[in-house]
Amino acid sequence: MNYGDFKPGIVFFLFLTFSSVEGQDFEAFLDGRAKHTLGISGTFNPRFVLERSPGLPVDIIYRRFNTQNQAFRARIGGVYRKVSEESGVFYDREWNSSLGMGLGYEWHHTINNRFSWFYGAELGLTYYWLDRDQARPFTYLSKPWIQNKFSTIRTFELVLNGLGGVNFQLNRKFYLTLEQSISLSSQNYKSSDEGNLVPVGFSNEDNISSPGIGTLSFSHISIFFQTSLGIHFKF
């Protein structure tokens, strides 16, 4: 067997098939007995596509059903991304991460013994940081130089999410969730850059050091959409 051809989709298909035949006496999704759920979701945010080192944020979500169709939710998650490109004396290294959490409330409605749909709202906080270290080719006074640059970005984000989605019950204990959210984000953004020019070959001739330090701080509000797919356990 070539394990490289063993795709995640096959695992999902086998799991879904097993769940379908595991028991035929399915109860309604919200039967009033399971008060808690715990799951893990992968979130796709279109903003990540534009980043140099895209990643898939992962959230752990806990729900506690106060009534048969109303639930309190708590979320914590984040992502860590690292990318490095090197060519001789030149390089470009980046560390890019985020950590977020949120609290919210949901309303669930049963469609049939397999499906339910829900909507709700969540208030959350996210901390984002990026460090980037670069050595790039640069031409100054018609001579080749190495431009060293180190950049940092720090963002503190307050997020209000409106969310809705569909649950699909696999069996009595497990279900899948497809969730779509629209987020209103208020960000405090701070970045800094510092660097210098080094002559190629490190010759002392015409050695001109050009250190530079710059900082930028601002706040802004944005709206974005994101989609998540997760699997959850009822207990």
N, C-alpha and C positions, 0 to 999 in steps of 0.2 A: 504493500500500500504506500502511496505517495502522500505523506501527511500534509504536504504543502497544498494538496488539492482538497483537503478536508475543510470546507468553508463553514463559517459560523452559521450560514443560512440552513445548512443541513442539520446542524445541532438543533436549531430552532424548530425545524420541520419535524424531527423525530420527537422532540419534547412535546410539541403540539399534538402529534398523533397519539403518543402515549397518554396524554391528558384526556384526549377525546374518548378513549376506550377504557380508561381507568375506572370509570363508574358512570352509569347512565342515569342514576337517580339524582340529578342536579337540583338543588334548591335555588330559589331566587338569589341573585347576587347579594342583596342586602336582606338577610334573613333575621336580623335583630340579635344574632348570637355572637358574632365576631365583633368585639368592641375595638380591637386594635389592628392596625396593619403597619408593616414595615417593608420598605422596598428601596430599590436602587434604580436610578434613571440616568440615561445619557442625554445631554441637552445639545441641540444644534442651534447656534446663534449665527445669523448671516454676517455679523461683524467679524467673526473669526476667519471667514474666508479671505478677507483682505489682509490678514496678518501674515507676517513672514513665517511664523512658526505656529500654524493653526493646531488646535487641540480640541478634544471633546470633553467638556466639563461633566463631572459626575456628581450627582446629588443623592444623598440618603434622605428619604422622606418618611416621617412617622405620622400616622393618622389615628386619632381617637374619636370614635363615633359616640357623640353625646346622645343622639337619638338614632332611629333607624336610617334617617337620610341626611343628618347633619354631622359634620366632622371638623374637629380642630386639627390643624396640620402644622408640623414643624419641619424645617428643612435645613440641612447643612451640606456643603459641598465645595468643590473647587477644581482646579486643574493646575498641573505643572508641565511646562513645556521648555525644552532646551534644544537649541540648534547650533551647530558649529560648522563653519566653512573655512578651509585653510588652503593656501596656495603659496608655497615658499615662505617668504617673510611676511606675507599678507594673511590676514585672518578676519573673521567676523563671527563673534560668539554672542549668543543671546540667551538669557534666562528670563522666562516670562510666566508668571503665576497669578492665581487669584484665589481668594477664599471668601465664601459668602454664606449667609444664613438668613432665614426668614420665618415669620409666624403668620398664619392665616386661618381662614375659615372657609368651608365648602358646603354646598348643598348637592346631594346625590338623588337621582331619580331612576328607578328601575324601568327598563324597556321590556325585557323578558328574562328568562332564567340564565341567559348568557351575557347580556349587555346591560349596562347602565351608563348614564351620562351625568356630568356634574359641571358646576361652575362655582367660582369663588373669588377671593381676593387675598393678597398677601403683601405684607410690608417687610422689606428685607434690607440688609446692609452687605456691601461687598467691598473688599479691599484688594486692589490690583497693584502689582509691582513688576517692573521690568528693569533689567540691567543688561547693557550691551557694550561690549569691548571690541574695538575695531582697529585695524592697521590697514590703511588703504593707500593705493598709489596716488600721488599728487604732483602736479607740475607747478613750480614757482621759479621765476626768473629764468625760464627756459631750461630748468634743470629738474631731474627727478627727485622726489622726496617721499618719505613715508609719513602719512598723516595718522597719528595716534589719537584716538578719540574714545572717551568713556562717557556713556549716557545712562541716566537713571530716570525712571518715571514712577510716580506714586499717585494713585487715585483712590479716593474714598468716595463711595457711591451709595446714595440712599435710593432705594427702588420700591416703587408701588406697582404690583402686578395684578392685572385682571386676567383670570385664567378660566379655561373651560376644556373639557375633554371627554373621552369615552373609555370605559372599562370593559374588558373582555375576560370573563371568568373561564379559566382553564380547568379547574376542578374545585373542590370544596375549600382548598387552602390557598391556591395561587391564582393570580389574575394579572393581566397586562393592562397598562395604562398608556394611552396616547393623549398628550396634553399640549395645548397651544396657549401661549400667554402673550399679552401685550404689556409692555413695561414703560413706565414713566420714570426716568432716571435723572437725579440731580447729582452732579459730579463736582468734586473739588480736585483739581488737577494740578500737579506740580512736577516739573521736570528740570533737570540740570545737565549741562554738558561741560566737559573739560578735555583739553588735549594739547598737542604740540606737533611741530614739524621736525622730522629727523632726516638728515641727508642720506640718500642711498649710499651704502658703503661706509657710513659713519666717518666720512672725511671731515677734517677740521676746516677745510677750505670753504669759504662762504657759508660757514655754519650759522644759520639763522634760526634761533629757537623762537617759536611763535605760540606760546601757551595762550589758551583762551578758556574762559569760564563764563557760562551763561546760564541763567535761571529763568524759568517761566512759570507763572502761577495764574490760574483763572478758574472760574466756575461756569458750568453750562448745564442746560437741561436738554435731554434727548428722549426720543421715543423709539423703541425697537421691538421686534417680534422674535420669539424663539419657540422651538418645538422640542419636546422631549418624549422619549419612549422608555418605559420602565417595566420591571416585573416586581410584584409585591406579594407579601405573605400575610395571611389573616390569622390572628390568634386571639 
